Amino acid sequence: MSISQIAWLPSWSAALHDRLWTWAGHIAAALLVLLVGVWLARWIGRLSARTLERVHYNLTVARFLESLIKIALYIVVVVAALGQLGVQTTSLLAMLGAAGLAIGLALQKSLADFAAGVLLLILRPYQVGDSVEVAGVSGTVERIHLFQSVINSFDNRQIFVPNSKVLSDVLINTSVLGQRRIDLLITLAPHADLLRAKQLLAELCEADERILSEPAPAIGVQDLTDLGVQLYLRPWVRATDYGATRSTLLETIKIRFDAEGIELARRLAFGAA
């Protein structure tokens, strides 16, 4: 070995030593960023979930947002750790953005349902057990998922409605206010006893325990038609009693009027107000 080769060895060793120390510093910094970042991501995720639960947000939304925040922060932490190792993160971020855009375009309909599901769980226009009319269907809400709502129809069919359809359509919740008004129109024959008919309607409402005393049932003349005198009957009931009470009223009105000799008009005797 020549003298020049022997003199070169210490300088090569020193350079290697410095490079190793530099790499060790980068690795230590990357590990520190990774460990602290993961801990912070978990802590922030749990904090956000607990905050949402304390303000009575839906538990499903709280858990989902916790996971979403953690995933987003994990990506930031990994990119920061790679930056400490000297990796060019600009191209990596561009690749992640392009991949996210491609996935978003491929899952556009599902993402729309998903976003609508989050809004439904946050805004809560209806809850499990409510009777609703939406997207051309009516029934009782069985479950609310992030992508679809499950509605059990009144004839015992289970209907899956996409949440984006629910959010973009007219929604009628017949349970949220607790009470509903039954609107009936009763057309008497021209020669029928008007005052007696109104008295009978009041008695029928008073006899039915499902009809509320407050607000009091409204009974009066709606119109004078070619068929006869048109009366309106508007009692209030609990939302859960609406259908059964309405059917019972129609039946008892017909029976009592026949028994009292109060004749109904031959056409359009009953209708909706």
Secondary structure, DSSP 4 states (H G I P E B T S, - for coil): --HHHHHHHHHHHHHHHHHHHHHHHHHHHHHHHHHHHHHHHHHHHHHHHHHHHHTT--HHHHHHHHHHHHHHHHHHHHHHHHHHTT--HHHHHHHHHHHHHHHHHHTHHHHHHHHHHHHHHHH-SS-TT-EEEETTEEEEEEEE-SSEEEEEETTS-EEEEEHHHHHHS-EEESSTTSEEE--EEEEEPTTS-HHHHHHHHHHHHHH-TTB-SSSPPEEEEEEE-SS-EEEEEE-EEEGGGHHHHHHHHHHHHHHHHHHHT-PBPSSS-EEE-
